[in-house]
Every structure is written in structure tokens, then in C-alpha cells.
Amino acid sequence: MRLQVDTLNVIWSYGETDEIQYHGVHRGAAASNILDPLPPPLDMSGIDIWNISRKMVMPEVDTSYWCTIHRQPEFPSDQFVVGVL
């Protein structure tokens, strides 16, 4: 059987030794996806991108705090941020 990106039913058991025998206590079954599925294609056509770029020279001290406030573009309704880099 060839492994594919799909859910497989796996049965398992283990014992105290490598001897192949019935393992009444240590056994079970589970549905598992052995291979990681590929992510679905991402449709970026309906996503607005808002870039912020600032030039700053970091001070040569152990700890620095830098905070800025930026005005966002005007939107006709509430928006949700899906990523910050």
C-alpha cells in the first residue's frame, strides 16, 4: 500500500520485550494523517496590503524600547489584521 495524504486507520500495540505476542494492555487504534497535507492554494485577490516602513538606527545599548503610532487607511467597515511582520 502506498502512503498518501489521507487519513489512515492505524492499529498499534507494544510490549515489554521485542517478542511478537498478544499485548492486551498496550494496544489501540487511531485515525491518523501520516503525511502532512499540502496547504490549500491561497487566494490573495481580495486582500488589501498596508505596508509601514520606518528607518531607525538601533542604539548600542543592551535594552531598547521603540514605539510608534501609525494612522491606518480609512475603511468603510471594520477590518481584521491577518498578518504582521
Backbone bond lengths (Angstrom), bond angles and torsions (degrees), N, CA, C in turn:
res aa  C-N    CA-C-N  psi(-1)  N-CA   C-N-CA  omega(-1)  CA-C   N-CA-C  phi
1 M - - - 1.458 - - 1.528 108.50 -
2 R 1.288 116.35 134.74 1.454 121.86 179.99 1.529 109.50 -91.96
3 L 1.343 117.67 130.10 1.462 121.03 177.27 1.518 109.46 -71.00
4 Q 1.302 116.18 134.14 1.452 122.03 178.78 1.518 108.46 -130.79
5 V 1.328 115.73 170.99 1.461 120.57 176.44 1.521 106.83 -78.30
6 D 1.320 115.00 89.37 1.459 121.63 -176.93 1.519 107.80 -162.94
7 T 1.302 117.39 163.92 1.456 121.87 177.49 1.525 109.08 -80.36
8 L 1.327 115.98 128.80 1.460 122.05 178.56 1.515 109.25 -115.56
9 N 1.321 116.36 146.28 1.463 120.84 171.86 1.517 107.18 -89.29
10 V 1.321 117.27 121.34 1.458 123.54 -176.52 1.516 108.91 -115.28
11 I 1.327 116.31 130.87 1.463 119.91 171.69 1.526 107.37 -108.31
12 W 1.306 116.71 143.45 1.458 121.10 -174.89 1.524 110.34 -142.76
13 S 1.335 114.45 156.75 1.461 120.97 172.14 1.522 107.84 -160.70
14 Y 1.307 116.58 155.93 1.459 121.13 175.81 1.526 109.19 -150.66
15 G 1.322 114.68 159.03 1.454 120.23 -179.43 1.516 110.73 -136.54
16 E 1.318 114.70 -175.84 1.461 121.46 -178.74 1.529 111.49 -76.79
17 T 1.341 117.56 -20.48 1.466 121.93 -179.82 1.525 108.84 -126.46
18 D 1.336 116.12 175.44 1.460 121.54 176.92 1.524 112.30 -85.06
19 E 1.311 117.32 2.89 1.463 121.11 -179.60 1.525 109.85 -68.59
20 I 1.324 115.85 132.64 1.460 120.09 179.80 1.522 108.00 -82.74
21 Q 1.327 115.74 111.96 1.463 122.29 -178.71 1.532 107.94 -156.90
22 Y 1.322 115.26 177.63 1.461 120.49 179.39 1.528 109.46 -70.39
23 H 1.331 116.67 129.73 1.467 121.96 178.21 1.524 107.46 -115.12
24 G 1.316 116.66 89.97 1.456 120.89 -173.80 1.510 114.41 -67.65
25 V 1.312 118.53 -33.32 1.460 121.14 -174.69 1.522 111.78 -90.87
26 H 1.320 116.22 -40.93 1.461 121.21 -172.68 1.522 110.83 -102.02
27 R 1.310 117.79 73.81 1.455 121.48 -179.77 1.524 109.39 -153.69
28 G 1.306 115.64 161.77 1.450 119.50 178.80 1.515 111.59 179.80
29 A 1.304 114.47 -173.09 1.469 122.06 178.76 1.520 108.00 -143.75
30 A 1.310 115.28 151.77 1.466 119.37 179.38 1.529 108.96 -157.05
31 A 1.307 115.43 149.76 1.465 121.17 170.68 1.522 106.38 -89.84
32 S 1.315 116.69 128.53 1.450 120.06 -174.79 1.523 110.16 -142.91
33 N 1.322 115.03 149.87 1.451 121.02 172.90 1.523 105.86 -103.18
34 I 1.321 116.94 101.39 1.462 122.56 -174.62 1.532 111.20 -65.10
35 L 1.314 116.85 -43.81 1.463 121.78 -179.76 1.522 109.86 -99.78
36 D 1.318 117.09 142.04 1.457 120.03 177.06 1.522 109.72 -68.42
37 P 1.328 117.78 129.93 1.467 119.07 179.01 1.526 110.71 -70.85
38 L 1.316 115.89 151.60 1.454 120.37 175.19 1.521 109.17 -69.13
39 P 1.329 118.02 142.18 1.466 118.49 177.30 1.521 110.11 -67.19
40 P 1.325 116.56 147.17 1.473 118.12 178.27 1.522 110.10 -67.04
41 P 1.325 117.58 154.79 1.466 119.29 177.99 1.526 110.59 -61.24
42 L 1.314 116.62 140.38 1.458 122.15 -177.23 1.521 109.46 -98.11
43 D 1.318 116.16 121.14 1.464 121.40 178.40 1.525 108.16 -91.05
44 M 1.320 116.97 107.07 1.463 122.42 -177.93 1.532 112.10 -93.32
45 S 1.325 118.17 4.85 1.462 120.07 -174.28 1.529 112.81 -66.20
46 G 1.319 119.11 -29.16 1.457 120.81 -178.55 1.518 114.03 -100.17
47 I 1.325 117.84 14.16 1.458 121.71 -176.16 1.523 110.01 -106.79
48 D 1.332 115.70 127.16 1.463 121.03 174.19 1.521 108.92 -88.32
49 I 1.317 116.62 140.67 1.456 121.33 178.52 1.517 108.91 -112.91
50 W 1.325 115.81 129.78 1.460 122.74 -179.23 1.514 107.28 -122.31
51 N 1.315 117.78 108.97 1.459 122.87 -176.77 1.518 111.34 -97.40
52 I 1.324 116.26 138.58 1.463 122.94 173.26 1.522 106.44 -123.11
53 S 1.309 116.52 130.23 1.452 120.41 179.57 1.517 109.00 -137.09
54 R 1.314 117.23 128.14 1.463 122.88 178.06 1.512 108.91 -131.25
55 K 1.310 117.18 140.12 1.452 121.15 174.80 1.519 108.20 -97.20
56 M 1.318 115.34 130.37 1.455 120.04 -178.66 1.522 108.88 -150.30
57 V 1.297 116.73 139.92 1.459 121.88 173.88 1.521 106.99 -99.29
58 M 1.337 116.28 120.15 1.455 120.05 -178.93 1.524 109.74 -71.69
59 P 1.335 117.76 133.98 1.467 120.73 176.88 1.520 110.76 -64.97
60 E 1.313 116.21 150.68 1.472 121.04 179.41 1.523 110.51 -87.94
61 V 1.310 116.61 62.04 1.464 123.16 175.94 1.529 107.57 -127.89
62 D 1.334 116.89 164.25 1.461 120.23 -176.65 1.529 112.90 -63.63
63 T 1.316 117.48 -41.94 1.457 121.18 -176.41 1.521 109.84 -127.58
64 S 1.327 115.98 131.14 1.465 121.23 177.03 1.513 108.98 -132.83
65 Y 1.307 116.97 141.92 1.451 122.76 175.18 1.518 107.61 -119.08
66 W 1.314 116.24 131.77 1.463 120.21 -179.15 1.513 107.60 -138.02
67 C 1.294 116.55 121.31 1.457 121.86 -177.75 1.518 108.59 -131.48
68 T 1.322 116.22 134.65 1.460 120.41 175.50 1.519 108.98 -134.88
69 I 1.300 115.01 158.41 1.465 121.44 176.75 1.526 106.96 -118.09
70 H 1.320 116.12 135.53 1.465 121.52 -178.54 1.521 109.14 -128.36
71 R 1.311 116.27 136.03 1.456 120.55 177.13 1.521 108.57 -81.22
72 Q 1.303 115.69 128.92 1.461 119.57 179.60 1.523 110.88 -82.51
73 P 1.321 116.64 160.04 1.465 119.03 175.65 1.531 110.70 -64.05
74 E 1.304 116.45 156.04 1.476 121.05 177.33 1.526 109.55 -76.56
75 F 1.316 116.82 129.36 1.460 122.76 177.28 1.516 108.89 -120.45
76 P 1.338 117.78 149.26 1.466 120.13 -178.79 1.533 113.19 -72.91
77 S 1.335 118.95 -14.36 1.458 121.16 -179.52 1.534 108.50 -149.25
78 D 1.331 116.34 177.15 1.466 120.79 177.31 1.520 109.55 -61.44
79 Q 1.334 116.23 146.87 1.452 122.08 -179.39 1.524 109.16 -124.38
80 F 1.326 115.48 162.42 1.455 122.26 -179.56 1.517 108.00 -125.23
81 V 1.334 117.39 129.99 1.462 121.92 178.76 1.516 108.06 -84.62
82 V 1.327 117.28 124.89 1.455 120.79 -178.86 1.514 112.74 -105.59
83 G 1.327 118.85 -5.47 1.444 119.61 178.38 1.510 112.00 -167.55
84 V 1.306 115.44 142.22 1.458 121.84 175.89 1.513 106.35 -136.85
85 L 1.314 117.09 128.96 1.462 121.17 177.89 1.493 110.17 -112.81
